[in-house]
Amino acid sequence: MQRFRNILLVANKATGNGTLSTAFKRAAALAKHNQAKLKVVDVLEELPSDTSGLYRIVPRLDLREMLIEHRLSALDKLVASLRETGMQVGTKVLFGTPFIEIIREIMRDQHDLLIKPATGAGSLKTMLFASTDMHLIRECPCAVWITKPTKAKKYARILAAVDPTPGDEEKSRLNAKILELSTSLAESEHSELHVVHAWVLYEEALLKLLIGNIEKLTRDTRVAHKKWLDELLQNYTLAKERNHVHLLEGKAKDVIPMVAEQESVELIVMGTLSGTGLPRRLIGRTAENVLNRVDCSVLTIKPEGFVSPVTLE
């Protein structure tokens, strides 16, 4: 994969203690493969008000600097082996509200990929997209890769969720990004690739009421979607023995999690396009529904022209 050139990795507690997390290993391998720059950051939140008693012993600003220095030292030790190989690896400690400071750092240094371990512990679907993680997926201006802890070095199965729609140039460009990334990843990791497109008949219940028999209309709709999907995929070389195309009737928010579970998918690559009439800074409802129902790593891609609501100081 030759797409990403400037990667930002958010460290977790395990990373700071010298344990190489799944996200760290993924970021390091990707940076090395792409000859990309890599920066590892941590975020210290503002000191809570109930620590005021400490300030009589250590002034507030001094305490803040001590905490930053300690954490920066841990990050520098962590990346020392990478730097010895000649890789460009920066470290930085941010201070403030985590998702805001991470997004501001991305804006300042124009990072094109954010990699972050999933927050919390336990099943990914129960904790992944609360708080900081969901804010980043919604509002970060670049691609966001939330990684689930795993012992496997590579992904065995990757799912690419696409939505080919004739005449919609924004969706076309987003579909191209999704397939470019997913096919490149599948090739580099020797993974199975599952391309998923969900379709529905417009106002099916109402049409049944007004027309009655809609079997032919349903068949024609499926044929049209298959044609659009085939036209999209003809630009990509898909090895038949390692790739599978799923054209399924149903809503994407239901179909994507279903296929992911049935096929034991380990990474989903999908877009975060908002619906017609919604502000461009908002994540689409379909993407948000999917994200809250899956139990695997997720790489979300923003459409061109996305504007984050977060601003630089």
Summary of the structure (lengths in Angstrom):
residues: 313
radius of gyration: 21.7
end to end distance: 33.7
largest distance: 79.6
contacts: 965
relative contact order: 0.14
helix: 45%
strand: 19%
